[in-house]
Amino acid sequence: MLSNRLGTLLLTALAPAVWGTTYLVTTELLPPGRPLLAAVVRALPAGLVLVAVTRRLPQGVWWWRALVLGALNIGAFFALLFVAAYRLPGGVAATVGAIQPLLVALLSAGLLGERLSPRTLFAAVAGVAGVSLLVLRAGARLDGLGVAAAAGGAVVMATGVVLSKRWASPAPLLATTGWQLVAGGLLLLPVALFTEGLPPAAPTGANLAGYAYLAVIGSALAYALWFRGIRLLSPTDVTFLGLLSPLVATVLGWLALGQELTAAQGFGAVVVLGSLVAAQRGRGRGPATDRPAAGPAASTSSTPSPSSTSSV
């Protein structure tokens, strides 16, 4: 049982680790100034392929549930992340976004009946502190709208994670993943066209390689692993793994781009890893998923910087 859970955690952790490569791929392979176009390309084609392969469309309430989850987990999240990335230094955006595990823990306690332990709260606060040491720079400017967008992105993603657990889909994992990617991509498409317009030139081979990586690895594979983890684990356990994204982005920036890695960043990395371990050891009672309650009232988820985009 323990080995099964550990294996699930490690597989789920691959998703935020992959998302941590987003900055490197974006800066090295994609055209500049087109983050929303990249978001649409990585979500919509991958979703359409998964729907075509699984040959499953939503049924009944899952039409609107897939739309809500796709908006929360992908569409609204990417749009808010775009605003935060353009109005804030990456370190500020990532630090604000690191409150997501705390939000998920609170929402899980209210909506899923999970026990909110002091260890979980401490790990969540330590995670924010670790990420700030990892990515925050002295003299970083604050912008009210940017901070609100970063916080809003954390809120919508946290809500999407918890609802993805509460609304247990009867469809295969890949079908449910495809529905959300399509819904999120369709919501992002008009936003991208309005704010960025059509691409000024045909994509290069490097652009196509970058888009293919983000669509196949960064979306179809990573989101399938992420949603699988949500199905099998507590949402709180899963969301703490998201702290790996800024960690991976920072390490890649050091290894591949020659960016400086300070002692404070190294200590921040240790704090982040420590918060992950503490959170996984402090599991509470298992969550209640979307099962009927007793009685008749039963009810029927310019170029960005490494820390601001590494969580997607």
C-alpha positions, 0 to 999 in steps of 0.5 A: 500500500505504501509503495503504491502511494509512493509510486503514485506520488512520484508519477504525479510529481512528473507533471509539475516537474515538466511544467518547470521546463516551460520557461526554458522551452518558451525562451529558447524555442517559441516566438517572443510576446505570444504567451497566450498563443502558446497556451492555446496551442498547448491546450486545444490540439492536445485536448482534441487529440485525446477526445478523438482517441478516446471517442468519449464525449461528456454526458449529462452534467459532465458537459457543464462540469467539464466546462467549469473544470477546464475554465478553472484548471486551464483557461482562467488560470492561464489568462490570470497567469498571463496578466501576472507575468506581464505586471509582476517580476517572476519572483513575486508572481511565483511567491504569490502563487505558492499559496495554492497548497494552503488554499487547497488544504482549506478548501479540502477541509470545507468541501471534502471533509479532510482534516486540516492538521497543523503539520499541513499548515506549517508545510504550506507556510514553509513552502511559500517561504522556500519559493520566495527564497528561491525566486524572489529578488531584492527590490522587486516592484509590486503592482496591485493588479498583478498581485491580484491576478497572481492570487486569483490564479492560485484561487482558481487552480486550487478550486479546480483541483478540489472540484476535480476530486469532488466531481469524480468522473465516470469516464476514462482519465484521458477522456476527462483530461481531453474535455478540460483541455478543449474547454480551456483552449476554447475559452483562451482562443478569443482572449489570445486573438484579442490581446495578441492578434494573429501570428505575424509570420509562419512558425519556424522549425524551432517554434513547431518543436517547442509547440509540439513539446508543450502540447504533447509533453506539457499538456496531454501527458502532464495533465493526464498524470496530474488528474490521475494523481487527483483521482488517487490521492488527496488534493492537498498531497497533489497540490504540494507537488506543484512547488516542484515547478519553480524548483525545476525552473531555477535548476534548469536556468542554472544548468542550461542558461548559466543563471546565477544560483546563490546560497539563499536559493539553495537554502530555499530549495531545501525548504521547498523539499522539506515542506513537500516531505512534511506535507506528505507525512501529515496526511489527514482523513481521506476526502469524500468524493462526489458520492450522494449524501443520505436522504433526499437532499443528495446532490447530483475543475513580453516573455515570461520569467521562469518562476512566473510560468513554471507552474503550468 
